[in-house]
Amino acid sequence: MMRLLPWPGSRKKSAQLPLYISDRGHGEASFAAPLRITNVTAYGFALKARRHKLQAFIDQQLNAASDGELRYSAVEVPCDRDASFMFHCYNDARHCTPEPEIIGHMPDREAAFLIPVWQHRRGSLLPQLRVWIPYLFIDVSEGLVTGREVWGYRKSFAKIELPTGPANASYLSCEPILFKKFAPDTAGQWGKIIQVRGTSRNGQVQPVWTEYQHMARELIERIGLDSGLAKVADELFNLYLSKHPLPVINLKQFRDAVDSSRACYQALVSSPCEIIDWKGGHFLDGDYEIEIATCDSHQIVNDLGLADQVGPDSTLIKPLYGFWCDMGFRTLAGSIEWQAT
């Protein structure tokens, strides 16, 4: 069983940095952290992945950055070494506001893929749990800019369709700008990259999970891949979700103004999310399928190892299960795990 390191502190002192020149009141688009996001209904679907394909994507997107100082690996399922898992999630957040600045509040909707990964630091034998979010779509520009500029989330703008509540969670979709084929004459068009369809069986819609760690443990145990996975779940989720914020890792980077093939800033940033208002949740009772469109601009199925073959127009994926929860959370100050010099 892997043992886990305690939550690390920030590796950069704010006194070393210049003051941020605020544009509050002048069309501000990047808000100060922490952000408080409440009155949230979240929907999630557990997915099984081919670990070797997912690891290749992790190597390309995360491990290429730090020159071996940090290395990330997909969580391995004990009974199948080429299997890993992830969650495809949607947030319907009705109240989002920055805490340090009095501005107001607004709603937003998000769709994302959450991938548990191990973080290995050179010279250390003890890995740390992180969650990587390589695809994240949002329907509010302020949330897009703040997420990218502060923590490095790979956010892109999309139209997101969600149900009015878990009792009728039969259709969810995400519609960004797509490029079917990379070519000079290809016009970007709005297109539904992900569609989730379900058949409700009038299942439980009253909250059952009274604590967040209760939900986390059941989500992993219900994957049902191996009894050893439940033991891993107890250690991972009880330690990190009941006592600490959820540790999210992002590659934060900005293109250089002179040579856009270079990054003028590049860092691996750990950005914690803290649950502050847990109201409960439960499994979605019904049969679900996820259709992911095939296009050059969003190679989700191949990147994440969600199917052995990608369909010519789309790929259908059967999730292991679906779930929902009502909650609120805060996005906290991050820490710099590694920074290019």
PyMOL commands that set and color helices and strands:
alter all, ss='L'
color gray80, all
select helices_A, chain A and resi 14-16+51-63+141-151+166-168+212-221+227-242+300-304
alter helices_A, ss='H'
color red, helices_A
select strands_A, chain A and resi 35-50+70-74+83-98+106-121+128-132+136-138+155-161+171-178+189-190+194-200+246-255+263-275+280-284+286-293+314-317+321-331+335-339
alter strands_A, ss='S'
color yellow, strands_A
deselect
rebuild
show_as cartoon
